[in-house]
Amino acid sequence: MTRHGGKRGLSRRAFVKSAVAIGGSAALAACLDREGSPDLDRGSDPSSLPDRQHAWNGALETDDHGNHVPPRHRLMLYLDYGRDGSPTAGDRETVERALASLDRAYARGGEGLLWTVSYSRAYFDRFDESLPGSVGLPEPTALAPFEDPDLDTPDAVVHLASNYGSVVLAAEQALFGERETLNGVAVDATLEGVFEQSDRRTGFIGPGLPAENQDVEGIPESEPVDEDAPLYMGFKSGFEKSQASEDRVTIREGPFAGGTTQHISKIRLHLQQWYEQDSRYHRVATMFCPAHAEENRVEGVGENLGDDNGMAATGCPAHAGEDARETGVVGHAQKAARAREDGSPVILRRDFDSTDDDAATVHFLSLQRSIGDFVATRSRMNGTDVADSAAVGQRTNNGILQYLTVERRGNYLLPPRDRRALPTPTG
Amino acid sequence: MNRRSFLAAGATAAGGVTAGCGGLLQTRSVRTPPLVEDRPDAVYVPTHVEGMKMVDGSTAGRYRFGLSYSYPHRFWVVTGTNRKRIRIGENDSVHLMVTVRDTETGVALPTSNAGIEVRKGGETVVSKSMWPMLSQNMGMHFGDNVALDGDGTYEVGVTFGPVGARKTGDFQGAFAESRSITVPLEYSSDAVENIDFRTLDDRKGQRGAVEPMGEMATQLPPADQLPGRVIGETKSGDAAFVATVLDSTPAGVDGSGSYLAVSARTPYNRYPIPMMSLSGTIEREGETVFEGPLDATLDPDLRYHYGAVVDGIESGDALELSVGAPPQVARHEGYETAFFEFSPATLTV
């Protein structure tokens, strides 16, 4: 299709995605029309669900290699609690009833709804008591000497995920009193009047969606994103062996045992150089490891890697310093894998791409037992240690840093299910 | 047919030039002479030399920014030992360049990272991290070809820093921040056409280099003006390496003893060559008395160099320099074949 005369026409699936980004009743109606009003199973009473809000893996499909398949459409609602000081018992009950409506409406899974609610450090600062030592939830900060992010301090974030754009949009409406039923189930209460929305972030992940949504700033007009790519940069991620287990990221002790912490950064992508100047060799070397590029280990978007990006087998992480000196390039996965403990990753990525602000964006959402685990991983990814004295630049040939600008960072506590409604620092 | 293939087809077919896009084709072909076929694996005189137009020289913190532009042009990016030629994009308007100097000493900062964001009417037109690059008339700078949205007024945001290389002497603790400037840019394609452009038909392809362009180009001091006891100069990969020894370790370097500094520079123009892996070995009467990496360091007097603490250097010592990864800087024409194949080079004290 020619690019003359402005934007491309909206293709069927591009429209579904755009609808999630746009939101509202008209978008939902259009979504339902396009997605064929899927007949989805209803959910169940919250008391019958796993205690861990983040226990998604058991409800997700797996691909041929055993990788968990992330829900394709995403919506994050940034919320501010309307009152100063401690939340009232009435508000807490209202919030729980509103949230429970989501559980009752849809079965958990990509073919239904998966969702979480989390609370920021700023939220907990309203209480006289402090969070217990078992919760590692510092205020967000810049995590590299070369970044200057704005810091997010909403009180809460609701993350909605489904393979259907219509489901996340309907769930959003239900939470804010715009519908009386959700998937045929009565909506008991709404967050309206308790929370105000301060931001709304949307996105997608999965083969086809990045290609269909590449008409954004940050991606050249040559439409370079592969149809099979699950993410804008053209490669698979979230390989099972690169992901922390849900056990590993779960808080073990204290009032929030069974919960986890969540980091969400908003990262702008600049992929003109990536797609129009860099070689395939460069893309593979900087995304994975120079050895992967030398030995042509990555085919296409990386489906051939199975459930493992090959870091352990190649010893790539251990020779990051040597690669920096001898090869002049280090890989993103290679650097990040150095943060593993006893060979196991410590963060569980649930990130996705986005067209928010009409710019190619990543909402990098990760779960870990303590925010410190994320900070350690990001520190390894910065590669400052390999860049300072060798051929690798601060960003040049230093993983994928050259193509990313971190715009915002936020840290949250994802409490266990029974404490998910306006918790206090003691649960 | 998309616009790119249309242009390509036009470029092959059209010797004659018509109005409209034809003018563009004429400009491109004239401004980008074919590369010299048999280029030496060394620094060589390019096919042409271009002037540039300064945009702004404002400061932020200790950074003095120099923003300028020239014609879009071809260059080469480097990943390890792989180099890739970057052709001029169909919509590229200018080659945008940034240099940064210390406001206090005037010393150029050839390493770190420079990001640009170009806006027009509130809309972002270009946002990217520029390539660290080496050109014969500019030396080290950060640059890339960019596609602007026609003539008009733009706002250019430039962000630089911090400098990750080790800093010594009065540079200790300096350049630790990332700072930005935002400056207006009046762009017109006509103004670009008025930038100097000169072909070098009689010299192109010969070993040598064009002259540095005024004060934008940052040269290192000649070997005999480096501080310390200069023990010699050697060449490898067509780069020049000047070794000097300070009797004491400069502040900012861990350890004590003598300090070996190696200033790697381009031949002819003495531009610093950053972002390579340099190691040294010192042999004394058949024994190795030092073996290790020389770390990239920025010093007010030595400037950008590679250095290490050594246990003295004596007459008769043999210093062997070896390069691991070649300099990972993008190259303008005339530098793309040099600084890749380095054999160990020895200096005898």
Contacts between the chains, C-beta under 8 A, distances in Angstrom:
chain1	res1	chain2	res2	distance
A	2	B	1	7.9
A	2	B	2	6.1
A	3	B	2	6.7
A	3	B	3	7.1
A	4	B	3	7.2
A	145	B	162	4.9
A	145	B	164	7.4
A	145	B	176	7.5
A	145	B	178	7.0
A	146	B	113	6.1
A	146	B	161	7.3
A	146	B	162	6.6
A	146	B	178	5.3
A	147	B	178	7.6
A	148	B	178	6.1
A	217	B	124	5.8
A	217	B	127	7.3
A	218	B	127	6.9
A	222	B	4	7.3
A	268	B	127	7.1
A	270	B	127	5.4
A	270	B	128	4.6
A	270	B	129	6.7
A	272	B	126	8.0
A	272	B	128	6.1
A	273	B	128	6.1
A	273	B	129	7.7
A	273	B	131	7.8
A	273	B	144	7.2
A	276	B	89	6.5
A	277	B	77	6.0
A	277	B	84	7.4
A	277	B	86	5.0
A	278	B	77	6.9
A	278	B	79	7.6
A	278	B	84	7.4
A	279	B	79	6.8
A	279	B	82	6.6
A	279	B	84	4.8
A	281	B	79	6.2
A	281	B	82	5.5
A	282	B	77	7.5
A	282	B	79	4.2
A	282	B	82	7.3
A	282	B	84	7.4
A	285	B	79	6.0
A	285	B	80	7.1
A	286	B	79	7.6
A	290	B	80	6.4
A	324	B	277	7.6
A	324	B	325	7.5
A	325	B	277	4.2
A	325	B	279	8.0
A	325	B	293	6.8
A	325	B	324	4.6
A	325	B	325	6.3
A	326	B	277	6.9
A	326	B	324	4.6
A	326	B	325	5.9
A	327	B	80	4.7
A	327	B	325	5.7
A	328	B	78	7.5
A	328	B	79	7.4
A	328	B	80	5.0
A	328	B	81	7.8
A	328	B	275	7.7
A	328	B	276	7.7
A	328	B	277	7.0
A	328	B	324	7.7
A	328	B	325	3.0
A	328	B	326	6.7
A	328	B	328	4.5
A	329	B	79	5.4
A	329	B	80	5.2
A	329	B	325	7.7
A	329	B	328	7.2
A	359	B	124	7.4
A	384	B	164	6.4
A	387	B	164	5.6
A	388	B	164	4.9
A	388	B	165	6.4
A	388	B	166	6.8
A	388	B	295	7.4
A	388	B	296	7.1
A	389	B	165	7.9
A	389	B	166	7.2
A	389	B	293	6.3
A	389	B	295	3.9
A	389	B	296	5.8
A	390	B	277	4.9
A	390	B	293	7.6
A	390	B	296	7.5
A	390	B	324	7.7
A	390	B	325	6.9
A	391	B	275	5.2
A	391	B	276	5.2
A	391	B	277	4.7
A	391	B	324	7.1
A	391	B	325	3.6
A	391	B	326	7.4
A	391	B	327	6.9
A	391	B	328	4.8
A	392	B	275	7.6
A	392	B	325	7.8
A	392	B	328	6.8
A	393	B	111	7.4
A	393	B	113	6.8
A	393	B	132	6.2
A	393	B	275	5.7
A	393	B	328	6.3
A	394	B	111	7.6
A	394	B	112	5.6
A	394	B	113	4.5
A	394	B	164	4.9
A	395	B	113	4.7
A	395	B	129	5.4
A	396	B	113	7.3
A	396	B	129	7.8
A	396	B	131	7.1
A	396	B	132	5.9
A	396	B	275	7.2
A	396	B	328	6.1
A	396	B	329	8.0
A	397	B	78	8.0
A	397	B	79	6.1
A	397	B	80	7.8
A	397	B	328	5.1
A	402	B	129	4.6
A	403	B	129	7.3
A	405	B	115	7.2
A	405	B	127	7.5
